Amino acid sequence: MEEDMSSLWSFYKTLESQPFNRIGARLLQIGVGAVILYRTVTELPFAQYLYGPDGPAIGSTITWLGPIGVWVDTVFYSAWGVYLTLALWGLGGLGLILGFRPRLSTLLALIGSLLVELRGNTGDGGDNILRLLLLYMLFFHPRIEQLSATASGTAVFSHNIGVIAVYAQLIILYLVSATTKLQGEVWINGTAVYYVTQLDSYGPPWASVRELFKNPWITTLATYSTIFYQLFFPAMLLAPPTWKISWTVFGILLHLSFAILMGLVTFSAVMISLLLFTLGDKEWALLAQVTKRWIPKLIVFVDSDCPYCSWTGRWIKRMDLLGLFLVTSYRTDMSFRRYNLDLEAVDREMHVVRQLGDKYR
């Protein structure tokens, strides 16, 4: 009993003092925000038909708001309320992409997702997971970009709870999907992908691709690899970094194929963001170390006395998740001279030096 309590206390201290998946959490925010922004932009021209009072959509907020839902419905189901809802939803997505007030942006995105899902009839399977992810993302640290690996406190504990919830949701999603597939005859005999790709309404639009999946070897491999990936996904989360990265790349390619061949664009985008999330900070550090041989280092010289330059530099650092940029002020850092730049040049405008090995531009 005492050992169990000691283990629980040790686990609690880890949750409080070691932030998990800092890069992955930020990438998940960007991915989810991009999906929401994509949907608002593409659905805006058809907003009245999809969600308006004279459109085919049904659903009422009374279901989960009770009497208050009557007033919410009056706003949301009005002609102008539809555009207001999509605008707030899109602002939430844009805020997540930029990392601006992430918890407020997440809340706007969550409310918009709930209303659109309740009223809409255009879901592709990604709506449920999107809504759940937004709920968990409310727990993420509000300043992920500035969060150090040694940060601690209640906010870090809350962040880690959100990260664990996302992991648990993804594991449940894949296990349920895999076990459900194993109950279907077409999945067990390896022909499921064949039937999907031959449908006019759900399959690929290219005749050559449909012919490709008439090959029994290809369609059987595609069917079983999908089940295998989902079924053994939890085990691969515990694999060494190189195996885990390879497994993640395979999953990304798998979901890209769903987007291209089946048209599940937003669902696949959410799932790819989730897979990128599962890579821990150590895996991202390994990827950065390997790719630095081919990816140039970008040095940005700004004027620290210029508010616009300083603001631009801060946004560059905020969006630079992989540490590819070095933002520095020429007023305190004279290293610009080694790149054949003079004081007059860097004082006149911001400069970016692209350096790869000994070569620079």
C-alpha positions in Angstrom: 0.0 0.0 0.0 2.8 2.4 0.9 4.6 1.6 -2.3 1.5 2.3 -4.3 1.0 5.7 -2.6 4.7 6.5 -3.2 4.3 5.6 -7.0 1.1 7.8 -7.2 2.9 10.7 -5.5 5.9 10.3 -7.9 3.5 10.3 -10.9 1.7 13.4 -9.6 5.1 15.2 -9.2 6.0 14.3 -12.7 2.7 15.7 -14.0 3.3 18.9 -12.1 7.0 19.4 -13.0 7.5 18.0 -16.6 5.3 19.4 -19.4 4.5 16.8 -22.0 4.3 17.1 -25.8 5.0 20.9 -26.0 5.6 20.8 -29.7 2.9 18.3 -30.4 0.3 20.2 -28.5 1.1 23.4 -30.5 0.9 21.4 -33.8 -2.4 20.0 -32.7 -3.7 23.6 -32.1 -2.5 24.6 -35.6 -4.0 21.6 -37.2 -7.4 21.8 -35.5 -7.5 25.6 -36.2 -6.7 25.1 -39.9 -9.5 22.5 -40.2 -12.0 24.9 -38.6 -10.8 27.9 -40.7 -11.0 25.7 -43.9 -14.6 24.7 -43.1 -15.8 28.3 -42.3 -14.3 29.6 -45.5 -15.6 26.8 -47.7 -19.1 26.7 -46.1 -19.6 30.5 -45.8 -21.1 30.9 -49.4 -23.6 28.1 -48.6 -24.3 29.1 -44.9 -28.0 29.9 -45.4 -28.6 26.6 -47.1 -26.6 24.5 -44.7 -27.6 26.2 -41.4 -30.2 28.9 -42.1 -33.8 29.0 -41.0 -35.0 28.0 -44.5 -32.3 25.3 -45.0 -32.6 21.5 -44.6 -30.7 21.4 -41.3 -32.4 20.4 -38.1 -31.4 20.4 -34.4 -32.0 22.5 -31.4 -29.8 23.7 -28.5 -32.7 22.9 -26.2 -31.4 19.4 -26.1 -28.4 20.4 -23.9 -29.3 23.9 -22.8 -32.9 23.4 -21.7 -35.1 26.6 -21.6 -32.1 28.8 -22.4 -31.7 26.9 -25.7 -34.9 28.7 -26.9 -33.1 32.0 -26.9 -29.9 30.6 -28.4 -32.0 29.0 -31.2 -33.6 32.4 -31.9 -30.1 33.9 -32.6 -28.4 30.9 -34.2 -31.3 30.0 -36.5 -31.7 33.6 -37.8 -30.3 34.7 -41.1 -27.7 36.9 -39.5 -27.0 34.6 -36.6 -25.7 31.9 -38.9 -23.0 34.3 -40.2 -22.2 35.4 -36.7 -21.7 31.8 -35.6 -19.5 31.0 -38.5 -17.5 34.2 -37.9 -16.9 33.3 -34.2 -16.0 29.8 -35.2 -13.5 31.0 -37.8 -12.0 33.5 -35.3 -11.5 30.6 -32.9 -9.7 28.6 -35.6 -7.5 31.6 -36.6 -6.6 32.2 -33.0 -5.5 28.6 -32.6 -3.3 28.8 -35.7 -1.7 32.0 -34.5 -1.5 31.0 -30.8 -3.4 34.1 -29.8 -5.3 33.7 -26.5 -5.4 30.0 -27.1 -7.9 29.1 -24.3 -10.3 31.8 -25.5 -9.8 30.7 -29.1 -10.3 27.1 -28.1 -13.6 28.0 -26.3 -14.9 29.9 -29.3 -13.9 27.0 -31.6 -15.7 24.6 -29.2 -18.9 26.6 -29.0 -18.9 27.0 -32.8 -18.3 23.3 -33.3 -21.1 22.3 -31.0 -23.6 24.6 -32.8 -22.5 23.7 -36.3 -22.6 19.9 -35.4 -26.0 20.2 -33.8 -27.4 22.1 -36.8 -25.4 20.7 -39.7 -25.9 17.7 -41.9 -22.5 17.7 -43.6 -20.3 15.8 -41.1 -17.7 13.3 -42.3 -16.8 11.5 -39.1 -14.3 14.0 -37.9 -16.8 16.2 -36.1 -17.0 14.1 -33.0 -13.2 13.8 -32.6 -12.8 17.5 -33.3 -15.3 18.5 -30.6 -13.6 16.2 -28.0 -10.2 17.5 -28.9 -11.3 21.1 -28.4 -12.6 20.1 -24.9 -9.2 18.6 -23.9 -7.3 21.4 -25.5 -8.9 23.8 -23.0 -6.4 22.3 -20.5 -3.3 23.0 -22.6 -0.9 25.6 -21.2 -1.8 29.1 -22.5 1.8 29.8 -23.4 3.1 26.6 -25.0 5.8 28.5 -27.0 7.4 29.9 -23.9 7.0 26.7 -21.9 10.3 25.3 -20.9 11.1 21.6 -20.3 11.6 22.3 -16.6 8.5 24.4 -16.0 6.3 23.4 -13.1 3.1 24.3 -11.3 -0.7 24.0 -11.5 -0.8 25.1 -15.2 1.7 22.4 -16.2 -0.3 19.8 -14.3 -3.5 20.9 -16.1 -1.6 20.9 -19.5 -0.4 17.3 -18.9 -4.0 16.2 -18.0 -5.1 17.5 -21.3 -2.3 15.7 -23.1 -3.1 12.4 -21.4 -6.8 12.9 -22.3 -5.9 13.4 -26.0 -3.7 10.2 -26.0 -6.5 8.2 -24.3 -9.0 9.4 -26.9 -6.8 8.5 -29.8 -6.1 5.0 -28.4 -9.8 4.4 -27.8 -10.7 5.7 -31.3 -8.2 3.3 -33.0 -9.1 0.3 -30.9 -12.8 0.7 -31.4 -12.3 1.2 -35.1 -10.1 -1.9 -35.4 -12.3 -4.2 -33.3 -15.4 -3.0 -35.2 -13.6 -3.8 -38.5 -12.8 -7.3 -37.3 -16.5 -8.0 -36.9 -17.1 -7.4 -40.6 -16.7 -10.2 -43.1 -15.2 -8.0 -45.8 -12.4 -6.8 -43.5 -11.6 -10.3 -42.3 -11.3 -11.7 -45.8 -9.3 -8.6 -47.0 -11.7 -7.2 -49.5 -13.0 -4.1 -47.7 -10.7 -1.6 -49.5 -11.8 -3.1 -52.8 -15.5 -2.5 -52.2 -14.8 1.1 -50.9 -12.7 2.1 -53.9 -15.3 0.8 -56.4 -18.2 3.0 -55.1 -19.1 5.9 -57.3 -20.2 8.1 -54.4 -17.3 7.2 -52.0 -14.4 5.9 -54.0 -11.6 7.7 -56.0 -12.6 9.6 -59.1 -9.8 8.1 -61.2 -10.4 4.9 -63.2 -6.8 4.0 -63.0 -6.8 3.9 -59.2 -10.0 1.8 -59.2 -8.3 -0.6 -61.5 -5.2 -0.7 -59.2 -7.4 -1.8 -56.2 -8.8 -4.7 -58.3 -5.5 -6.4 -57.8 -6.1 -8.9 -55.0 -2.6 -8.5 -53.6 -2.8 -4.7 -53.3 -6.4 -4.6 -51.9 -5.6 -7.3 -49.4 -2.5 -5.6 -48.2 -4.3 -2.2 -47.9 -7.1 -3.8 -46.0 -5.0 -5.7 -43.5 -2.4 -2.9 -43.0 -5.2 -0.5 -41.9 -6.4 -3.0 -39.3 -2.9 -3.8 -38.2 -2.0 -0.1 -37.8 -5.0 0.7 -35.7 -4.9 -2.5 -33.6 -1.2 -2.2 -32.6 -1.1 1.6 -32.3 -1.0 1.7 -28.5 2.0 -0.6 -28.5 3.9 1.6 -30.9 3.5 4.6 -28.6 6.0 2.8 -26.3 8.4 1.9 -29.1 11.9 3.5 -29.5 11.9 6.9 -31.2 13.0 5.7 -34.6 10.3 3.0 -34.7 7.7 5.5 -33.4 8.6 8.1 -36.0 8.4 5.5 -38.8 5.0 4.3 -37.5 3.8 7.9 -37.4 4.9 8.5 -41.0 3.0 5.4 -42.1 -0.1 6.6 -40.3 0.1 10.0 -42.0 0.4 8.4 -45.4 -2.6 6.2 -44.5 -4.8 9.2 -43.7 -3.5 11.1 -46.7 -4.8 8.2 -48.8 -8.2 8.6 -47.1 -8.2 12.3 -48.0 -7.2 11.8 -51.6 -9.1 8.5 -52.5 -12.2 9.0 -50.3 -12.5 12.7 -50.0 -12.3 12.7 -46.2 -10.3 15.9 -46.1 -11.1 17.4 -42.8 -11.3 14.1 -40.9 -7.8 13.1 -42.3 -6.4 16.5 -41.4 -7.6 16.2 -37.8 -6.1 12.7 -37.6 -2.8 13.7 -39.1 -2.6 16.5 -36.5 -3.3 14.0 -33.8 -0.5 11.7 -35.1 2.0 14.6 -35.1 0.8 15.4 -31.6 1.8 11.9 -30.4 5.5 12.5 -31.2 7.1 13.7 -27.9 9.6 16.5 -27.6 12.4 13.9 -27.7 11.2 12.6 -31.0 11.0 16.1 -32.4 14.5 16.9 -31.1 15.7 13.8 -32.9 14.0 14.9 -36.2 15.4 18.4 -35.9 18.9 16.9 -35.4 18.6 14.7 -38.4 17.0 17.3 -40.7 19.4 20.1 -39.8 21.8 18.7 -42.3 19.4 19.6 -45.2 17.3 22.4 -43.7 19.0 25.8 -43.6 19.4 27.9 -40.5 17.5 31.3 -40.8 19.0 34.3 -39.0 16.6 37.3 -38.7 18.2 40.7 -38.0 15.7 43.2 -36.6 15.8 46.6 -35.0 15.0 46.3 -31.3 14.1 50.0 -31.2 11.5 49.5 -33.9 8.1 48.4 -32.5 7.0 46.8 -35.8 10.3 44.9 -36.2 10.1 43.7 -32.6 6.5 42.6 -33.0 7.5 40.7 -36.2 10.4 39.0 -34.5 8.2 37.8 -31.6 5.6 36.3 -34.0 8.4 34.5 -35.9 9.7 33.0 -32.7 6.1 32.1 -31.7 5.5 30.2 -34.9 8.9 28.6 -35.1 8.1 25.3 -33.4 11.2 23.4 -34.6 13.7 26.1 -33.7 14.8 26.9 -37.3 15.0 30.7 -36.8 17.3 32.8 -34.8 15.8 36.3 -34.2 18.4 38.8 -33.0 18.8 42.6 -32.9 21.6 44.2 -34.9 21.9 46.8 -32.2 23.2 44.2 -29.7 24.5 41.5 -32.1 27.1 42.6 -34.6 27.4 39.2 -36.3 25.7 40.6 -39.4 29.1 41.8 -40.5 30.3 38.3 -41.2 27.6 38.0 -43.8 28.8 41.0 -45.8 26.0 43.2 -44.4 26.8 46.7 -43.2 25.1 48.8 -40.5 23.3 51.0 -43.1 21.7 47.9 -44.7 20.3 46.3 -41.5 19.2 49.7 -40.2 17.2 50.4 -43.4 15.2 47.1 -43.4 15.0 43.7 -41.8 17.3 41.0 -43.2 17.1 37.2 -43.2 20.3 35.2 -43.7 19.8 31.7 -45.0 22.8 29.6 -44.0 23.4 25.9 -44.8 26.9 24.7 -43.7 29.5 27.3 -44.9 27.2 28.7 -47.6 24.8 31.6 -46.9 22.6 34.0 -48.8 
